[in-house]
């Protein structure tokens, strides 16, 4: 079954929370709230957050790094990232 953006966002957020301290996660959320550019996510200030989302995609057999992968998965990738960011990287409903 193909995961939804919400499912991917949740697992992505769980990965970030497992890696970053609670203080750093709070700082990410606070910096994102104060960021004027919607394309910037301050999780990158503390780690390569793409790795965490990539791992989630791979778990479901979707490889954005494969030939044509980003073209195929870009919309879902962006949606998942935006859902996670909009929900302040919450790890539960």
TORTOR-115393 format. One record per residue: residue in three letters; chain; x, y, z of N, C-alpha, C in turn. Coordinates in steps of 0.1 Angstrom, whole numbers, plus 5000, padded with zeros to 4 digits. Layout:
+---------+--------+------+------+------+-------+-------+-------+------+------+------+
: residuo : cadena : n.px : n.py : n.pz : ca.px : ca.py : ca.pz : c.px : c.py : c.pz :
+---------+--------+------+------+------+-------+-------+-------+------+------+------+
:     ALA :      A :    X :    Y :    Z :     X :     Y :     Z :    X :    Y :    Z :
...
+---------+--------+------+------+------+-------+-------+-------+------+------+------+
This chain:
+---------+--------+------+------+------+-------+-------+-------+------+------+------+
: residuo : cadena : n.px : n.py : n.pz : ca.px : ca.py : ca.pz : c.px : c.py : c.pz :
+---------+--------+------+------+------+-------+-------+-------+------+------+------+
:     UNK :      A : 5008 : 4988 : 5000 :  5000 :  5000 :  5000 : 5009 : 5013 : 5000 :
:     UNK :      A : 5006 : 5022 : 4991 :  5013 :  5034 :  4990 : 5010 : 5043 : 5002 :
:     UNK :      A : 5020 : 5048 : 5009 :  5018 :  5057 :  5021 : 5013 : 5070 : 5017 :
:     UNK :      A : 5006 : 5077 : 5026 :  5001 :  5091 :  5023 : 5012 : 5101 : 5028 :
:     UNK :      A : 5010 : 5113 : 5024 :  5019 :  5124 :  5028 : 5019 : 5124 : 5044 :
:     UNK :      A : 5008 : 5122 : 5050 :  5007 :  5123 :  5064 : 5014 : 5112 : 5071 :
:     UNK :      A : 5014 : 5100 : 5065 :  5021 :  5088 :  5071 : 5036 : 5091 : 5070 :
:     UNK :      A : 5040 : 5095 : 5058 :  5055 :  5098 :  5056 : 5059 : 5110 : 5065 :
:     UNK :      A : 5051 : 5120 : 5067 :  5054 :  5131 :  5075 : 5056 : 5127 : 5090 :
:     UNK :      A : 5047 : 5118 : 5094 :  5048 :  5113 :  5108 : 5061 : 5105 : 5110 :
:     UNK :      A : 5064 : 5096 : 5101 :  5077 :  5088 :  5103 : 5089 : 5097 : 5101 :
:     UNK :      A : 5088 : 5107 : 5092 :  5099 :  5116 :  5090 : 5102 : 5124 : 5104 :
:     UNK :      A : 5091 : 5129 : 5109 :  5092 :  5136 :  5122 : 5097 : 5127 : 5133 :
:     UNK :      A : 5093 : 5115 : 5134 :  5098 :  5105 :  5144 : 5113 : 5104 : 5142 :
:     UNK :      A : 5118 : 5103 : 5130 :  5132 :  5102 :  5127 : 5140 : 5114 : 5132 :
:     UNK :      A : 5135 : 5126 : 5130 :  5141 :  5138 :  5134 : 5142 : 5139 : 5150 :
:     UNK :      A : 5130 : 5135 : 5156 :  5130 :  5135 :  5170 : 5140 : 5125 : 5176 :
:     UNK :      A : 5142 : 5114 : 5170 :  5151 :  5104 :  5175 : 5165 : 5109 : 5174 :
:     UNK :      A : 5168 : 5117 : 5164 :  5182 :  5122 :  5162 : 5185 : 5135 : 5170 :
:     UNK :      A : 5176 : 5144 : 5169 :  5178 :  5157 :  5176 : 5174 : 5157 : 5190 :
:     UNK :      A : 5180 : 5165 : 5198 :  5176 :  5167 :  5212 : 5162 : 5174 : 5212 :
:     UNK :      A : 5155 : 5173 : 5223 :  5142 :  5181 :  5224 : 5145 : 5196 : 5223 :
:     UNK :      A : 5156 : 5200 : 5228 :  5159 :  5215 :  5227 : 5162 : 5219 : 5213 :
:     UNK :      A : 5169 : 5210 : 5205 :  5171 :  5214 :  5191 : 5158 : 5213 : 5183 :
:     UNK :      A : 5150 : 5203 : 5186 :  5137 :  5203 :  5179 : 5128 : 5215 : 5182 :
:     UNK :      A : 5128 : 5220 : 5194 :  5121 :  5232 :  5198 : 5127 : 5244 : 5190 :
:     UNK :      A : 5140 : 5244 : 5189 :  5146 :  5255 :  5181 : 5143 : 5254 : 5167 :
:     UNK :      A : 5142 : 5242 : 5161 :  5138 :  5241 :  5147 : 5124 : 5247 : 5145 :
:     UNK :      A : 5115 : 5243 : 5154 :  5101 :  5248 :  5153 : 5100 : 5263 : 5154 :
:     UNK :      A : 5108 : 5268 : 5164 :  5107 :  5283 :  5166 : 5113 : 5290 : 5154 :
:     UNK :      A : 5125 : 5285 : 5149 :  5131 :  5292 :  5137 : 5121 : 5291 : 5125 :
:     UNK :      A : 5115 : 5280 : 5123 :  5105 :  5279 :  5112 : 5094 : 5288 : 5113 :
:     UNK :      A : 5089 : 5291 : 5126 :  5078 :  5300 :  5128 : 5082 : 5314 : 5124 :
:     UNK :      A : 5095 : 5317 : 5126 :  5100 :  5331 :  5123 : 5106 : 5332 : 5109 :
:     UNK :      A : 5105 : 5322 : 5101 :  5111 :  5322 :  5087 : 5101 : 5327 : 5077 :
:     UNK :      A : 5105 : 5337 : 5070 :  5096 :  5343 :  5060 : 5096 : 5334 : 5047 :
:     UNK :      A : 5106 : 5327 : 5044 :  5107 :  5319 :  5031 : 5101 : 5306 : 5034 :
:     UNK :      A : 5090 : 5302 : 5028 :  5083 :  5289 :  5030 : 5092 : 5277 : 5025 :
:     UNK :      A : 5102 : 5280 : 5017 :  5110 :  5269 :  5012 : 5121 : 5265 : 5021 :
:     UNK :      A : 5123 : 5273 : 5032 :  5134 :  5270 :  5041 : 5129 : 5263 : 5053 :
:     UNK :      A : 5136 : 5252 : 5057 :  5133 :  5245 :  5069 : 5145 : 5245 : 5078 :
:     UNK :      A : 5144 : 5249 : 5090 :  5156 :  5250 :  5098 : 5160 : 5237 : 5105 :
:     UNK :      A : 5154 : 5226 : 5101 :  5159 :  5213 :  5105 : 5173 : 5211 : 5100 :
:     UNK :      A : 5176 : 5218 : 5088 :  5189 :  5217 :  5082 : 5200 : 5224 : 5089 :
:     UNK :      A : 5196 : 5232 : 5099 :  5206 :  5239 :  5107 : 5213 : 5229 : 5116 :
:     UNK :      A : 5207 : 5218 : 5119 :  5212 :  5208 :  5128 : 5215 : 5195 : 5122 :
:     UNK :      A : 5211 : 5192 : 5110 :  5214 :  5179 :  5104 : 5210 : 5179 : 5089 :
:     UNK :      A : 5213 : 5169 : 5082 :  5208 :  5167 :  5068 : 5195 : 5160 : 5069 :
:     UNK :      A : 5184 : 5168 : 5071 :  5171 :  5162 :  5073 : 5166 : 5154 : 5061 :
:     UNK :      A : 5172 : 5157 : 5049 :  5168 :  5149 :  5037 : 5170 : 5134 : 5039 :
:     UNK :      A : 5181 : 5131 : 5047 :  5184 :  5117 :  5049 : 5173 : 5110 : 5056 :
:     UNK :      A : 5166 : 5116 : 5066 :  5156 :  5110 :  5073 : 5143 : 5108 : 5064 :
:     UNK :      A : 5140 : 5117 : 5056 :  5128 :  5115 :  5047 : 5132 : 5105 : 5037 :
:     UNK :      A : 5144 : 5105 : 5032 :  5148 :  5095 :  5022 : 5147 : 5081 : 5028 :
:     UNK :      A : 5151 : 5079 : 5040 :  5150 :  5066 :  5046 : 5135 : 5062 : 5047 :
:     UNK :      A : 5126 : 5071 : 5050 :  5112 :  5067 :  5051 : 5107 : 5063 : 5037 :
:     UNK :      A : 5111 : 5071 : 5027 :  5106 :  5067 :  5013 : 5112 : 5053 : 5009 :
:     UNK :      A : 5124 : 5050 : 5013 :  5130 :  5037 :  5009 : 5123 : 5026 : 5016 :
:     UNK :      A : 5118 : 5029 : 5028 :  5111 :  5018 :  5036 : 5099 : 5014 : 5028 :
:     UNK :      A : 5093 : 5022 : 5021 :  5081 :  5019 :  5013 : 5084 : 5016 : 4998 :
:     UNK :      A : 5097 : 5013 : 4995 :  5101 :  5009 :  4982 : 5101 : 5021 : 4972 :
:     UNK :      A : 5102 : 5033 : 4977 :  5102 :  5045 :  4968 : 5116 : 5051 : 4969 :
:     UNK :      A : 5123 : 5051 : 4958 :  5137 :  5056 :  4959 : 5139 : 5069 : 4951 :
:     UNK :      A : 5138 : 5080 : 4957 :  5139 :  5093 :  4950 : 5153 : 5095 : 4944 :
:     UNK :      A : 5163 : 5088 : 4948 :  5176 :  5089 :  4943 : 5178 : 5080 : 4930 :
:     UNK :      A : 5169 : 5071 : 4927 :  5170 :  5063 :  4915 : 5167 : 5072 : 4903 :
:     UNK :      A : 5172 : 5066 : 4892 :  5169 :  5074 :  4879 : 5154 : 5077 : 4877 :
:     UNK :      A : 5151 : 5089 : 4876 :  5137 :  5094 :  4875 : 5130 : 5094 : 4888 :
:     UNK :      A : 5136 : 5090 : 4899 :  5129 :  5089 :  4911 : 5124 : 5102 : 4917 :
:     UNK :      A : 5132 : 5113 : 4916 :  5127 :  5126 :  4921 : 5115 : 5131 : 4913 :
:     UNK :      A : 5116 : 5128 : 4900 :  5105 :  5133 :  4891 : 5092 : 5125 : 4895 :
:     UNK :      A : 5094 : 5112 : 4898 :  5082 :  5104 :  4902 : 5077 : 5107 : 4916 :
:     UNK :      A : 5086 : 5110 : 4925 :  5082 :  5112 :  4939 : 5083 : 5126 : 4945 :
:     UNK :      A : 5086 : 5136 : 4936 :  5088 :  5149 :  4941 : 5076 : 5155 : 4948 :
:     UNK :      A : 5064 : 5153 : 4942 :  5052 :  5159 :  4948 : 5049 : 5153 : 4962 :
:     UNK :      A : 5050 : 5140 : 4963 :  5048 :  5133 :  4975 : 5059 : 5137 : 4986 :
:     UNK :      A : 5071 : 5138 : 4981 :  5082 :  5143 :  4990 : 5079 : 5157 : 4996 :
:     UNK :      A : 5076 : 5166 : 4987 :  5073 :  5180 :  4991 : 5060 : 5180 : 5000 :
:     UNK :      A : 5050 : 5173 : 4997 :  5038 :  5172 :  5005 : 5041 : 5167 : 5019 :
:     UNK :      A : 5049 : 5156 : 5020 :  5052 :  5150 :  5033 : 5060 : 5160 : 5041 :
:     UNK :      A : 5070 : 5167 : 5035 :  5078 :  5177 :  5042 : 5069 : 5188 : 5047 :
:     UNK :      A : 5061 : 5193 : 5038 :  5052 :  5204 :  5042 : 5042 : 5200 : 5053 :
:     UNK :      A : 5037 : 5188 : 5053 :  5028 :  5184 :  5064 : 5036 : 5183 : 5077 :
:     UNK :      A : 5048 : 5177 : 5077 :  5056 :  5176 :  5089 : 5059 : 5190 : 5094 :
:     UNK :      A : 5063 : 5199 : 5086 :  5067 :  5213 :  5090 : 5055 : 5220 : 5095 :
:     UNK :      A : 5043 : 5219 : 5088 :  5031 :  5226 :  5092 : 5026 : 5221 : 5106 :
:     UNK :      A : 5029 : 5208 : 5109 :  5025 :  5203 :  5122 : 5036 : 5203 : 5132 :
:     UNK :      A : 5046 : 5212 : 5130 :  5057 :  5214 :  5139 : 5064 : 5201 : 5143 :
:     UNK :      A : 5065 : 5191 : 5133 :  5072 :  5179 :  5135 : 5066 : 5171 : 5147 :
:     UNK :      A : 5053 : 5171 : 5149 :  5047 :  5163 :  5159 : 5049 : 5148 : 5156 :
:     UNK :      A : 5050 : 5140 : 5166 :  5052 :  5126 :  5163 : 5040 : 5117 : 5167 :
:     UNK :      A : 5029 : 5124 : 5170 :  5017 :  5116 :  5172 : 5005 : 5125 : 5168 :
:     UNK :      A : 4993 : 5119 : 5166 :  4982 :  5126 :  5163 : 4976 : 5134 : 5174 :
+---------+--------+------+------+------+-------+-------+-------+------+------+------+
